[in-house]
Amino acid sequence: MNKTELLQEAIQIRERAYVPYSNFPVGAALLTKSGKLYTGVNIENAAYPVTCCAERVAIFKAISQGETDFSEMAVAADTKRVASPCGACRQVMSEFFAQDMKIHLTNLNGDSKTVTMEELLPFSFTQHDLFEK
């Protein structure tokens, strides 16, 4: 799957988002090194703190199916600039993604930007901070 196809998957899946409060659908498409695709959408809740973002939904779906080796991710939203994962998603992403993994960000205007995990969350808190002293 190439970058364009991955971005298209993220754009298409966002239509399944459950966003009755914000009306801000986000889609994510996560590709594993084994070639499997896991998608996610943001799912809101009336108790806002328990809402889950599209990026985390895709990651958690993959992990729940035994996949932990990821190659790239795409995130899409209807924004002026390219979509950008929130802080909580960046922290979860840093737990499971290699620092050089590519993350493709896009909007519905066709703008896109590719960053690495390290660029998205430099100096992230990782398991090394817990176990290496």
TAPE-V442424 format. One record per residue. N is the residue number from 0. NEAR is the number of other ideal C-beta (glycine too) atoms within 8 Angstrom. D_CENTER is the distance of its C-alpha to the mean C-alpha in Angstrom with 1 decimal. Layout:
BEGIN
n:near:d_center
N:NEAR:D_CENTER
N:NEAR:D_CENTER
END
This chain:
BEGIN
n:near:d_center
0:7:16.7
1:5:16.6
2:10:14.2
3:6:15.8
4:8:15.4
5:15:11.7
6:14:11.3
7:8:13.9
8:14:12.2
9:17:9.2
10:11:12.2
11:8:14.3
12:14:12.3
13:14:11.9
14:7:15.6
15:7:15.3
16:12:13.7
17:8:16.2
18:10:16.8
19:5:20.6
20:7:20.7
21:5:18.6
22:6:18.5
23:8:15.2
24:12:13.0
25:15:9.4
26:20:8.0
27:18:5.1
28:15:6.9
29:14:7.0
30:12:10.5
31:13:12.7
32:6:15.8
33:6:17.9
34:7:16.7
35:9:15.2
36:10:12.3
37:13:10.2
38:13:8.9
39:17:7.9
40:15:9.3
41:15:10.1
42:9:13.4
43:11:16.0
44:7:19.1
45:5:22.4
46:5:22.0
47:8:19.2
48:4:18.2
49:6:17.2
50:9:14.7
51:8:11.3
52:14:8.0
53:15:6.1
54:15:2.9
55:12:6.2
56:14:8.1
57:15:6.8
58:14:7.3
59:10:10.4
60:11:11.7
61:14:11.7
62:10:13.4
63:6:15.8
64:8:16.9
65:5:17.7
66:11:15.1
67:7:14.2
68:7:14.5
69:15:11.5
70:8:12.2
71:12:9.4
72:17:6.1
73:15:6.4
74:17:5.5
75:14:8.9
76:12:11.2
77:6:15.0
78:7:15.5
79:4:18.2
80:6:16.2
81:10:12.9
82:11:9.9
83:7:8.9
84:11:6.6
85:7:9.4
86:5:11.3
87:8:10.7
88:11:6.9
89:12:8.2
90:11:10.9
91:11:9.3
92:16:7.3
93:12:10.8
94:8:12.5
95:9:11.2
96:11:10.5
97:6:13.7
98:7:14.4
99:7:15.0
100:12:11.9
101:10:10.9
102:16:7.8
103:15:9.0
104:12:9.0
105:16:11.4
106:14:13.6
107:8:16.2
108:5:18.9
109:6:17.8
110:8:16.9
111:11:14.3
112:8:13.7
113:8:12.5
114:9:12.2
115:10:12.3
116:15:10.8
117:8:14.3
118:6:14.4
119:10:11.3
120:10:12.9
121:5:16.5
122:3:18.8
123:9:16.2
124:5:17.9
125:8:17.8
126:6:20.0
127:6:22.4
128:7:23.2
129:6:24.3
130:6:26.4
131:5:27.7
132:2:30.4
END
